[in-house]
Amino acid sequence: MRNCEINPIKSDSLEINCQKIYDAIIACQREFDGNLIFEKNILNTLNEIEILLYDVNDIELFSEMVDLIFRCRYRARELENQMKFIDDEKIVNSKNLNYILEEMNKFKEII
């Protein structure tokens, strides 16, 4: 776990609060610790999103930002599709997980 704040991603009309997404991922990991359905179907994608969020602070070139946005869009789509096949209402109705989906879908609106 890193101790620094993760920068937001901003466009002219939109801001994605990467720190809050990260915080929601950590909350999900705690909330569903030991839940085999979560660990088997969702955890790896959330870990990948977490890694992408860490990269936000290291972006120096516009091309790096574009690459990161497309990778986040892919992970958002992946998470959304995984959620369609989850049979656990506690996971499907999780405020943290739904917040992550909502914020990650904003990456579709940036480019």
LINHU-V283334 format. One record per residue. N is the residue number from 1. RES is the residue in three letters. PSI is psi in whole degrees, -180 to 180 (NA if undefined). OMEGA is omega in whole degrees, -180 to 180 (NA if undefined). NEAR is the number of other ideal C-beta (glycine too) atoms within 12 Angstrom. Layout:
<<N & RES & PSI & OMEGA & NEAR> <N & RES & PSI & OMEGA & NEAR>>
//
This chain:
<<1 & MET & 137 & 180 & 11> <2 & ARG & 153 & -177 & 17> <3 & ASN & -11 & -176 & 8> <4 & CYS & 157 & 177 & 14> <5 & GLU & 140 & 178 & 16> <6 & ILE & 129 & -178 & 30> <7 & ASN & 150 & 173 & 22> <8 & PRO & 163 & 173 & 22> <9 & ILE & 128 & -175 & 33> <10 & LYS & 143 & 169 & 16> <11 & SER & -174 & -179 & 16> <12 & ASP & -35 & -174 & 7> <13 & SER & 5 & -170 & 9> <14 & LEU & 145 & 173 & 18> <15 & GLU & 132 & 177 & 19> <16 & ILE & 119 & -178 & 36> <17 & ASN & 92 & -176 & 24> <18 & CYS & -34 & 179 & 35> <19 & GLN & -42 & 180 & 24> <20 & LYS & -34 & 175 & 24> <21 & ILE & -47 & 178 & 40> <22 & TYR & -47 & 180 & 37> <23 & ASP & -39 & 179 & 22> <24 & ALA & -35 & 177 & 31> <25 & ILE & -47 & 179 & 39> <26 & ILE & -42 & 179 & 24> <27 & ALA & -39 & 177 & 21> <28 & CYS & -43 & 180 & 34> <29 & GLN & -39 & 178 & 27> <30 & ARG & -43 & -178 & 17> <31 & GLU & -39 & -175 & 24> <32 & PHE & 21 & 177 & 27> <33 & ASP & 123 & -180 & 13> <34 & GLY & -7 & 178 & 12> <35 & ASN & 110 & -174 & 21> <36 & LEU & -34 & 179 & 15> <37 & ILE & -46 & 179 & 21> <38 & PHE & -48 & -177 & 32> <39 & GLU & -36 & -178 & 19> <40 & LYS & -37 & -170 & 18> <41 & ASN & -25 & -171 & 25> <42 & ILE & -36 & -170 & 38> <43 & LEU & -44 & -179 & 27> <44 & ASN & -40 & 179 & 18> <45 & THR & -42 & 178 & 32> <46 & LEU & -37 & 177 & 38> <47 & ASN & -39 & 177 & 22> <48 & GLU & -41 & 177 & 23> <49 & ILE & -42 & 179 & 42> <50 & GLU & -44 & 178 & 31> <51 & ILE & -42 & 178 & 21> <52 & LEU & -39 & -180 & 37> <53 & LEU & -37 & 176 & 39> <54 & TYR & -35 & -177 & 25> <55 & ASP & -19 & -178 & 25> <56 & VAL & -42 & -178 & 33> <57 & ASN & -17 & -176 & 22> <58 & ASP & 1 & -177 & 18> <59 & ILE & 129 & 179 & 23> <60 & GLU & -29 & -176 & 11> <61 & LEU & 150 & 179 & 10> <62 & PHE & -39 & -179 & 11> <63 & SER & -34 & 176 & 11> <64 & GLU & -38 & 178 & 18> <65 & MET & -44 & 179 & 26> <66 & VAL & -45 & 178 & 18> <67 & ASP & -45 & 180 & 20> <68 & LEU & -42 & 180 & 32> <69 & ILE & -44 & 179 & 31> <70 & PHE & -37 & 177 & 19> <71 & ARG & -38 & 177 & 25> <72 & CYS & -39 & 177 & 37> <73 & ARG & -43 & 178 & 26> <74 & TYR & -46 & -180 & 21> <75 & ARG & -36 & 177 & 34> <76 & ALA & -45 & 179 & 32> <77 & ARG & -41 & 179 & 21> <78 & GLU & -47 & 180 & 25> <79 & LEU & -42 & 179 & 41> <80 & GLU & -44 & 179 & 26> <81 & ASN & -37 & 177 & 16> <82 & GLN & -38 & -179 & 29> <83 & MET & -28 & 180 & 31> <84 & LYS & -25 & -175 & 15> <85 & PHE & 6 & 179 & 16> <86 & ILE & 131 & -177 & 26> <87 & ASP & 5 & -177 & 15> <88 & ASP & 111 & -177 & 22> <89 & GLU & -33 & 179 & 11> <90 & LYS & -40 & 178 & 18> <91 & ILE & -49 & -177 & 32> <92 & VAL & -36 & -177 & 22> <93 & ASN & 6 & -179 & 13> <94 & SER & 125 & 178 & 29> <95 & LYS & -42 & -179 & 16> <96 & ASN & -45 & -179 & 28> <97 & LEU & -40 & 178 & 37> <98 & ASN & -34 & 175 & 21> <99 & TYR & -44 & 179 & 23> <100 & ILE & -47 & 179 & 41> <101 & LEU & -45 & -179 & 35> <102 & GLU & -47 & -179 & 24> <103 & GLU & -41 & -179 & 34> <104 & MET & -31 & 178 & 41> <105 & ASN & -18 & 176 & 23> <106 & LYS & -24 & 178 & 28> <107 & PHE & -25 & 177 & 37> <108 & LYS & -25 & -176 & 21> <109 & GLU & -15 & -174 & 20> <110 & ILE & -46 & -179 & 25> <111 & ILE & NA & NA & 18>>
//
